[in-house]
Amino acid sequence: MNQKKLGMKAWRMLWGARPSELADLNVTELARRLDTTPANLSRAVSRTSYYTLGKHLELKKFQAFEVLVICYKIHSVKKALKIMGIESESHFIKRYKAHRGRTPGEFCRKKRKEWEEKKRNNDPEYLNWVKYHHYHLEFI
């Protein structure tokens, strides 16, 4: 497999991962799944993308956290990180703040406040969410 195909395959595998799979997903694990070395995989991703593989992993974790907060209404940092299988809460908070400019807790509070406002006003988004979504997290 050439470098471009390998890089794209790794990228698709990473971005297709569910939040609950992220704790076990690292460069070594992705390389094992793609039957290559970590160094070769990192080089392939760097050649096909603006970011390194490590940065892609970090961004995917940030995005998964935000999906849990926004879509599944999980407004607790600890609970979201537990679902994602992330054990180092302080490291995640530090990296999230460095990249997003605010802590995960600030993000949760802002989204919770927005959601409560929609609930009070019987916003159509709130009513649709209540009608069609439940806290079924087993598929996450």
ABEGO torsion letter per residue (X at the ends): XBAAAAAAAAAAAAAABBAAAAAABBAAAAAAAAGBBAAAAAAAAAAABABBAAAAAAAAAAAAAAAAAAAAGBABAAAAAAAAGBABAAAAAAAAAAAAGBBAAAAAAAAAAAAAAAAAAGBAAAAAAAAABBBBAAAX
